[in-house]
Amino acid sequence: MKAHDRRFQFLVWRGGERRREEFILSNTIIAGWTGRDRVAVEKHIDELEKLGVPRPVSTPIYYRVATSRITTSAGVEVSGERSSGEVEFVLIRHGGRLYVGVGSDHTDRTVETYNVTVSKQMCEKPIAPEVWLYDEVERHWDELILRSWVHDGCVASLYQEGPVSEMLAPARLIAGVGDLPDGTLMLCGTLATRGGIRTANRFEIEIEDPWRGQAIRHAYDIRILPNLG
C-alpha cells in the first residue's frame, strides 16, 4: 500500500448473496454536471451563477479530492452551518471489476461560491459500506432509483428522488476521464432537490433496484463545529 491508500470493508453482493471484502482505494473523483439533459444542465448553471457559484470550465467536470475524505461512518463533522449532502451513485473499480454503490457529496456551500474544487475538499464524503457488481445491474441500469431524505430533529422529509437515467451512463462518465483504474472511486452527479438546497442534522441516502427487490442505504449525522472566521 502507498501512504495515501485507504482500506475499506464492503459487503459485496454477488448472485443474491453478500460477503465481506476489503477494498483498497487510491483515487477519488467527483463528477459534476453529469445530467443527460444538457438544456436543463445549462439552465441550472445559470441559476447558480446568479447565486455566486462559478460556471464550470467544462460539462461534465471531474474534480479530484483526497481519498481520506471518503468515509463509511455514520457521522461527519463540518465547520459552520452552510453545508449539505446530495445523493449520488458511486462507481468503484476493484480487482478489475466495476462495482456500484451510493454516497453523498457533502459540500460546504459557502466555499462553493468562490472555489468549487476547494468546497469539494472541505467535507467528508459518506458512502454506504455495501456495493453491487455492475455486471448484475447493467442490463436494467436506467431503472435504478436514487433517493435522499433530510432530517430536522425527528422528522424526515424526502429531499431527492429520481432514476439514475437523469445522469450520464457509467460508460460515458468513465470515458470522460479516459479510464477508471483499480482503486478508484467516482461519485457521479446528483438530482434536483425538493424545496431547494438546505442543511440538516441527519442525511439519509438510498439506491434501489426494483428489478431485484434490493436497495443499498446509508445515513449519517452532521455535527456542526463553530466557525469563528
N, C-alpha and C positions, 0 to 999 in steps of 0.2 A: 504493500500500500504506500501511496505517496502521502506527504504530510497533509495535503488538503482533501484527501479522500474521506468519505464518511460511510460508516456501516449502518445499515437499516435492516430490521427484521420485518418481512412482509408475509402475510397469509396469501398464498398463491392458489387461485382456482384453476384446476385442470380437470376436465371431464366431469364436472359436478362435484369434485372433492377438493378439499383445501389441505395444504401442507405449508408449514413454516419454512421460509428460505431466507438466507442472508444475501442482501444486495449491497454492492459497494458502488457508491455514486461519486463521480469526479467532477461533473459539469452540470450546471443548471441554466436553462434557457427559459425566458418568459416571452411567449409570442403575444404580440399585441395587434389590435386592429385586424382581427382574423375573420371578420364577418364575410359570408359568401355574397351578401347583397352589398355591392360596392357603393350604390347610391345612398343606402342607409348609413354606411360607414362614413361617407363624406359629410353627411348631414350631422352626424354625431361629433365629428371632428370640429365642424363649425360651431356647434353648441358649446363644446368645451373651450374652444378658443375665446369665446366671449366671457368665460369664467376665469381666463388666465392660464389655461393649460396649453403648453406649446404644441403646435402642429407636429406630428411625427415626420421624420425625414423620408419614410417610406411606409407603404402598407402592403402586406403586414410588415411588422418590425420585430426584431428579435433582440431583446435585452439580455444581458448576462448578469447573473448575480452569484454571490458566493454560495457554494453548496452547504456551507454551515448554516445558511438561513432556512434550509429545509428541516421540518420537524414533524414528527408523528405524535407529539404530545397533545394533551387536552387543554393546554393553556399557552397564551403568549403574553408578553409584556410590551407595551408601547409607550412612547413619550407623547403626552398630551392627548387631547380628546378628538383629534381630527384624523382618525384612521378608520378604515373599514375593509371588510372582506368581500370577495367576489368568487363565486363557484366557477371552476374550470375543469375540463377533463385533462388528465395527466398522461403523458406518454413516457415510458421508461424502456431503454434498451439495456438488456441484461442477458449475458450468456448467449449473445447472438439472436435473441428473440425479443419481440416487442410486446410490452405489457401496457394495460390501460388501468388508470385509477382516477381518483378525484381529489382535488385540492382547492386551496383558496389563496389567491394572490392578494394577501392582506397588504394594504398600501397606505402610506402617510399622505393624506390629501392636501395638506399644506405644502409640503415639499414638492408634490406633484405639479404645483402651479409654476414652479421655476426650474425644475430639473426632473424629468420623469425617470431617467435612469437612476438617479440618486434615490428617488422616492421608492423604487423597487427594492433597493438595498436596505432601506430603513427598518423594514418589518420582517419578522419570520414568516415563512410560507407553510402553513399547516397542510399536511396531506394525510389521507387515510392510510393506515398500515395494512392495506389489503388491495390486491390487484387481480385483474383478469388477463388471460392470454388474449392478445389482439386477434389471433387466428380464430378464436371461438366467437368473436362478435363482429368480425369484418363483414360477413355477408349481410347482416342486418344493422350495420353501423348507424345509419341515419335514424333508426327507431329508438336509439338510446336517449334518455331524458336526463337533463340536469335540473337540480333544484337547490335552493338555499332558503334558510329561514333566519331572521334576526330575532333575538330575544331581548325584551325590555322588561327587566325583572323576571316574573314568572310567565309572562305572556309571549308566545311565539307567533310571528307573522311571516307568511310566505313572502319572500323578497325577490326571488328569481325563479323562473320555470320556463323550460323550452327544450326542444330537441337539439342534439349535438350538430344536426344538419345546419343550424344557423351559423356555425363556424366552418372554416375550410376543413376538408377531409385530412386525416393524418398524413397520407402520402404527399399531399400538396404542402402541408406545413413542414414536413421533413425535407422536401425538395428545396424549400426556401433557405435552408442552412447547408444544403449540399448532402448531408447525411446525419444520422444520429448514432454516433459511436457508442460502443459499450460503456456503461457507467454514466450515461447522460439522461437527465430528466428534463422534460419540457412541459410547462404549463401553457395551455393552448387557447386562451381567449375566453371571454365571458359573454353573458346575456345582458339585455337591458334589465334594469331594476323596476320593481313595482313601487311607485311613490317616491322615486329619487334616491340618490346615494345618501346613506345615513349610517351613523355609528350605532353600536350595540354593545351590550356587556357579554353576549354569547352569540356565536355564529355556528350554524349547522349546514352541512353540505351533503349532497347525495347524487350519485349517478345510478339510474335504474335501467335494467334490461328487461322490458316487458315480455320479450320472446322467451326468455329462460326463467322468468319469475325470480330474478336476483337483483340485489341492489348493494352498492357499497356506500356506507355512510360514515360520517365523522363529524364531531362537534368540538369546539374549543371555546374556552372562556378568555375574555380580554381584560387584562389588568392594566389600568391606566396609571402610568407614573407621572409625577408632576413635571411640567415643562417650565423651567424658570428663566428661559430666554438666554 
